[in-house]
Each structure stands twice: as structure tokens, then as C-alpha cells.
């Protein structure tokens, strides 16, 4: 499948992926974040049940301590 | 457009600021100087000497609540900006009440888990209100790593999205100030496009 991840085209061998699996594959699994799929906020409790499919627009925003 | 016209336009809006530390105090002062009508500022902390390396407070204000001191400082800069100060800790249930009626909300917390809580609450319970987050400002130098990223019309993030004060050095005035002013600049950009009703 092909998706847009933070406005960049990304290709995966898989037809679909859970958010958790995608974060693992992209090695993005260690930080707090805000994730929107096609403009909809995904609560973190649903990262393992929300499935990303071909054509989806995924936005991942990283939350870093400091202010 | 003249500054007097810009100020006149901005005076009709209300901006929420969640946190009055390095990001919040500097962002609030920048917005007050531009003539924002009302700032709703929420924080529960007291000013400590260590805060003076980056936060918009003075030595004689150590020991005061940040909300009270910031209101005082803004009154000395632009008394036309009304400051509504809430000295309490924000949570999922009081955020929608405290920031009710705000045209934009600025996330200005220190800890990542508070940033996450605020984003989750605003994006679900106050959907449609633009949220300007700050993320990634630790250390010094690397000016060009700091940027604003627009996720969509209701979510923007200012910062480098990679450095953290736990691992990459302390929060210091220059980079905190850049992010705080970038957040304020994003607020102005949104409000200048908004018709006042």
C-alpha cells in the first residue's frame, strides 16, 4: 500500500497495517505523539485496532518535553 | 495595513494559553504587544529563581503565582489586553470550561504527557478551535531546525519535534523564545484571516 505519512509518500509491502505496527516498522514507537488519520484524531488506546489502508493520510506529531 | 488597524482587528479576539512557563509567558507578552483583546492564561505554578533563565518574570516576582505575575507584567506593557488568569491545574474536564469562547488555544506546557492530554482534549471536545502546540526546543543553536508544521486547519506544531529537555540539554531563553514567538506569530496569522463578528 501507499500512504502519505507527514506529507511524504511511503510505501509498505503490507496491504494494511495497524498504527502500532506501522510505528514499529518506521521505528517511531518510542515517543508520545498525536496521530491523525484522514484528519481524525486517533486516541492512543486505539493504536492497535486502527487499520491504515492504501491512500490514507497519516499525520504523526511528536511531543517533546520542554517549555 | 497600518499597525493601528491590525491592533484594532486583533482586539476583538480571545486567545487561550495553557501554561505560563517559558513558552506561555513569552507567547502571552508577544500577543499582548500586538493588541489581542483577551488572553485566558492558566497555570498553577509559583515562580522559582531557576525560571528566570527563560520565563517573562522578574527577580522581585519569585514566589508569586505565574498567572498573577504575568497579568501584572502584561498590564505594564499593554493595559488594553484583558488577562483572565486561572490558577489551577488543567485536566480533561476543566479545559473546555476554561477555554470556552477562545478563538485559538496555545499549548505551552513543559511535560510531554500534559501536551498529549491537552491535544486529546482540545481536538475532541473543542473540535474546530485551532491548537498551536510547542514541541522540541531543548539546548542552544540549530536555529534552522525549528519550524512550524501545519497538520491541518486546527492543528499546528512549532519546534524541532526532536529535542527533549530530558536528553538534549536544558530549556534556554533563545530557543524557547523562538518557539514561543513562532506560536504567537501563528496565532496572529490565523486571526488576521478571520473575520471579526
Boltz contact constraints between the chains, C-beta under 6 A:
constraints:
  - contact:
      token1: [A, 32]
      token2: [B, 112]
      max_distance: 6.0
  - contact:
      token1: [A, 32]
      token2: [B, 116]
      max_distance: 6.0
  - contact:
      token1: [A, 34]
      token2: [B, 119]
      max_distance: 6.0
  - contact:
      token1: [A, 39]
      token2: [B, 152]
      max_distance: 6.0
  - contact:
      token1: [A, 41]
      token2: [B, 123]
      max_distance: 6.0
  - contact:
      token1: [A, 59]
      token2: [B, 151]
      max_distance: 6.0
  - contact:
      token1: [A, 61]
      token2: [B, 157]
      max_distance: 6.0
  - contact:
      token1: [A, 62]
      token2: [B, 161]
      max_distance: 6.0
  - contact:
      token1: [A, 63]
      token2: [B, 112]
      max_distance: 6.0
  - contact:
      token1: [A, 63]
      token2: [B, 115]
      max_distance: 6.0
  - contact:
      token1: [A, 63]
      token2: [B, 116]
      max_distance: 6.0
  - contact:
      token1: [A, 63]
      token2: [B, 135]
      max_distance: 6.0
  - contact:
      token1: [A, 64]
      token2: [B, 135]
      max_distance: 6.0
  - contact:
      token1: [A, 64]
      token2: [B, 136]
      max_distance: 6.0
  - contact:
      token1: [A, 64]
      token2: [B, 164]
      max_distance: 6.0
  - contact:
      token1: [A, 65]
      token2: [B, 111]
      max_distance: 6.0
  - contact:
      token1: [A, 65]
      token2: [B, 112]
      max_distance: 6.0
  - contact:
      token1: [A, 65]
      token2: [B, 164]
      max_distance: 6.0
  - contact:
      token1: [A, 65]
      token2: [B, 165]
      max_distance: 6.0
  - contact:
      token1: [A, 65]
      token2: [B, 166]
      max_distance: 6.0
  - contact:
      token1: [A, 66]
      token2: [B, 137]
      max_distance: 6.0
  - contact:
      token1: [A, 66]
      token2: [B, 138]
      max_distance: 6.0
  - contact:
      token1: [A, 66]
      token2: [B, 165]
      max_distance: 6.0
  - contact:
      token1: [A, 66]
      token2: [B, 171]
      max_distance: 6.0
  - contact:
      token1: [A, 67]
      token2: [B, 21]
      max_distance: 6.0
  - contact:
      token1: [A, 67]
      token2: [B, 22]
      max_distance: 6.0
  - contact:
      token1: [A, 67]
      token2: [B, 23]
      max_distance: 6.0
  - contact:
      token1: [A, 67]
      token2: [B, 108]
      max_distance: 6.0
  - contact:
      token1: [A, 67]
      token2: [B, 109]
      max_distance: 6.0
  - contact:
      token1: [A, 67]
      token2: [B, 110]
      max_distance: 6.0
  - contact:
      token1: [A, 67]
      token2: [B, 134]
      max_distance: 6.0
